[in-house]
Amino acid sequence: EMESSNSAEQQQQQPTLKKEDSALHDNIKKKGNNSYYYAHAPKDFTTEGAKHFEGDGKIYGGDPVLITKREIDEEKKEAIKNITSPPVKKIGKYSWNDEETKVKIYIDTAQFEGEITEQMVEVKFEEFKCDIRVVDEKDQAFVLSLFKLYEKIEIEKSSTRVRPNRITITLHKWLETAWKELTRAAKK
């Protein structure tokens, strides 16, 4: 009981600070807008000089105004065309075969509209990746992205061959090891 009465007496002895006497407000008075505590300073928000709106409170501007006019170069036109083209689909029908020095991927061309030519097929090789893109006669793009190939491949020795009924992609192995799977990507 003695301790609790002492703490009550100590609290009564401490002077209560007015808001204006605090270090925060003292700093604001001395340094003004350059004070570290400027955001805590009391603000005088007046609406003097502000436009006051009546009614529903919405601002109606009028017709749009043309600011500038620019010509679009061919590269940008192509980029816009790609954006507005049909959505990309995944290549669904393919198989692969593990050979001693290479892995072959076979893509059935019957899943695409019309005859597929070499110009319609784009293949990008990386050491552990192979991206395949086919655009058919109706400009529909199909892709197959093989990320994290089972083993490293030799980019320079890898190749693509397009035939009327099948696209063959040859991945030349860095090491002559057996591939148990095409990729090491996580299973869904």
C-alpha positions in Angstrom: 0.0 0.0 0.0 2.9 2.3 0.7 4.3 2.0 -2.8 1.0 2.8 -4.5 0.6 6.0 -2.5 4.2 7.1 -3.3 3.6 6.7 -7.1 0.4 8.8 -6.8 2.3 11.5 -5.0 5.1 11.5 -7.7 2.5 11.9 -10.4 0.9 14.9 -8.6 4.4 16.5 -8.2 5.2 16.4 -12.0 4.0 19.5 -13.7 1.5 19.1 -16.5 2.8 20.4 -19.8 0.6 22.5 -22.0 0.5 21.6 -25.7 2.4 24.8 -26.6 5.3 24.0 -24.2 6.2 20.6 -25.8 9.5 20.1 -27.6 7.6 19.3 -30.8 5.7 22.6 -30.8 8.9 24.5 -29.7 10.7 23.1 -32.7 7.8 24.1 -35.1 7.9 27.6 -33.7 11.6 28.0 -34.2 11.9 26.3 -37.6 8.5 26.9 -39.1 8.0 25.1 -42.5 11.5 23.6 -42.2 10.7 21.8 -38.9 11.1 18.1 -38.8 7.7 18.0 -37.1 6.0 20.3 -39.7 3.4 17.7 -40.5 2.3 17.9 -36.8 1.8 21.6 -36.8 -1.7 22.9 -36.5 -3.1 23.9 -39.9 -5.4 26.7 -40.8 -7.6 25.3 -43.6 -9.5 28.1 -45.1 -11.6 27.9 -48.3 -10.9 31.4 -49.2 -10.2 31.7 -53.0 -11.5 28.1 -53.6 -14.3 27.4 -56.1 -17.5 26.3 -54.5 -19.7 24.0 -56.4 -23.4 23.7 -56.1 -25.8 20.8 -56.9 -24.5 17.3 -57.2 -20.9 18.2 -56.6 -19.7 16.8 -59.9 -17.5 18.9 -62.2 -18.6 18.9 -65.8 -15.7 19.8 -68.2 -17.0 19.8 -71.8 -15.5 18.2 -74.9 -12.1 16.7 -74.9 -9.2 18.8 -76.3 -6.6 17.3 -78.7 -3.1 18.0 -77.3 -0.8 16.5 -79.9 -0.9 14.3 -83.0 1.9 11.7 -83.7 2.6 9.3 -86.5 3.1 5.7 -85.5 6.1 4.0 -87.1 6.0 0.4 -88.5 7.6 -1.1 -85.4 4.8 0.3 -83.1 2.1 -0.7 -85.6 3.4 -4.3 -85.4 3.4 -4.2 -81.6 -0.2 -2.9 -81.6 -1.1 -5.7 -84.1 0.4 -8.3 -81.7 -1.7 -6.9 -78.8 -4.9 -7.1 -80.8 -4.2 -10.6 -82.2 -6.2 -13.6 -80.9 -5.1 -15.0 -77.6 -2.1 -17.4 -77.6 -3.0 -21.1 -77.2 -0.8 -23.9 -75.9 0.6 -26.6 -78.2 -1.3 -29.6 -77.1 -0.2 -32.5 -79.3 3.5 -33.3 -79.1 5.7 -36.2 -78.1 9.4 -36.6 -77.4 12.1 -39.3 -77.6 15.4 -39.7 -75.7 18.3 -40.8 -77.9 21.9 -41.2 -76.9 23.2 -37.8 -77.9 20.0 -35.9 -78.5 16.3 -35.5 -77.5 13.8 -35.1 -80.3 10.4 -33.3 -79.8 7.7 -34.1 -82.4 4.8 -31.7 -82.9 1.8 -32.8 -84.8 0.8 -30.1 -87.4 -2.8 -31.4 -87.7 -3.6 -29.3 -84.6 -3.0 -26.1 -86.6 -5.1 -24.5 -89.4 -3.6 -25.0 -92.9 -0.2 -26.0 -94.0 2.7 -25.0 -91.7 5.9 -23.7 -93.3 9.3 -22.9 -91.8 8.4 -19.1 -91.7 5.5 -20.0 -89.4 7.7 -21.7 -86.8 10.0 -19.9 -84.3 12.2 -21.9 -81.9 14.5 -20.3 -79.3 17.1 -22.4 -77.6 18.8 -21.7 -74.3 21.0 -24.0 -72.2 18.1 -25.2 -70.0 15.1 -23.9 -72.0 13.3 -24.2 -75.4 10.5 -21.9 -76.5 8.5 -22.9 -79.5 6.0 -20.6 -81.3 3.8 -21.6 -84.3 1.5 -19.2 -86.1 -1.0 -20.9 -88.4 -2.8 -19.6 -91.5 -5.5 -17.8 -89.4 -2.8 -15.9 -87.4 -3.5 -18.0 -84.4 -0.4 -18.3 -82.2 0.5 -21.6 -80.4 3.3 -21.9 -77.9 5.2 -24.5 -76.0 7.6 -23.3 -73.4 9.9 -26.0 -72.0 11.4 -24.4 -69.0 14.1 -26.2 -66.9 15.0 -28.9 -69.4 16.0 -32.2 -67.8 19.7 -31.5 -68.6 21.7 -28.8 -70.3 21.7 -28.6 -74.2 24.1 -27.4 -76.8 22.4 -24.4 -78.4 24.5 -24.3 -81.5 24.0 -28.0 -82.3 20.2 -28.0 -81.6 17.9 -27.6 -84.7 14.4 -27.4 -86.1 12.9 -29.2 -89.1 9.4 -28.5 -90.6 7.6 -31.2 -92.6 4.0 -31.1 -93.8 2.7 -33.4 -91.1 5.3 -32.8 -88.3 7.7 -30.3 -86.7 10.8 -32.0 -85.3 12.9 -30.1 -82.8 16.3 -31.7 -82.0 17.9 -30.8 -78.6 21.5 -31.8 -78.7 22.6 -33.0 -75.2 25.5 -31.4 -73.3 26.1 -34.7 -71.5 25.2 -38.1 -72.9 22.9 -39.0 -70.1 19.4 -40.6 -70.1 16.6 -38.1 -69.8 13.8 -39.5 -67.6 11.6 -36.5 -68.3 11.6 -33.6 -70.8 11.7 -31.0 -68.0 12.4 -30.8 -64.3 9.6 -28.2 -63.9 7.3 -28.7 -60.9 4.3 -30.9 -61.4 0.9 -29.5 -61.1 
